[in-house]
Amino acid sequence: MEITKVVGDKKAYIDLLLLADEQEDMVDKYLDNGDMFVLDDTGVKAECVITNEGYGVYELKNIAVLPEHQRKGYGKNLIEFLFSQYPDCNVLFVGTGDCPSALSFYKSCGFTESHRVKNFFVDHYDHLIFEDGIQLVDMVYLKRER
């Protein structure tokens, strides 16, 4: 397994990016400003995009694992890699929908709930977003502190 930084065409991974954030113009808002990493284990299995928000604060904007490779530790490996890659990271935020499976994943990675942005998915997306049969309305922010 190897994790590498994407320095070229990040859009080459758009299909994987859209698994975690299904509206391309929303991905475009952070893709150029973020660092992208891919996890390769006999082929690319996962990716993530992280942004530096300043003063030791980072935000995980996108993390996706191919569906057939989920629950194999790839997502957790990416998150741990980020903490080793950014030693100045004192707090890592991640925003997600109010979906039990996503919240459970992040909590298993050491994140705790921080705050919510009301109506985020309704106000910023041009269609209704569903995950695990649940309509996403509020953005739930979680944080992991070093």
C-alpha positions, 0 to 999 in steps of 0.5 A: 500500500502506498499513499502519494500526493497528486501534483498533476491533474486532480480531476483525473480522479473525479469519479472517486471524488464524486463518491464523497461529494456528488456535485462537481461544482462543489468539488471545484470550490476546494480542489485547487486549494487542497492537497490531494492524496491517493491510496494505491494498493494494487490500484487506486482504492481511495483518495482524500483532499485536505486544506490548510485553514491556518494556525494549525487547523486543517479541514478534510474536504473529501475522502472516498474509498471505492465501494468494493474496498470499504471497511478494509481500513483504507479510509482510516489509513488516509486519516492517520497518514494526514496527521503524519504528513502535517505535523503542525496540524493541531485540529482536523475538521471534517464536514459530513451529512447527518448519517449514522454510517458516516458519523460512526466511521469518523468517531471510530477514527477519533473525531468528536462532534464540533458544530453544525451548519444548518441547511447546508445541503439544501442551500448549497446543492442543486438537488436533494442529497441522500445517503443510506436512504436519509436526506442530508440537510445539515452539515455536521462538523467533527474534529480530531485534536492532536 
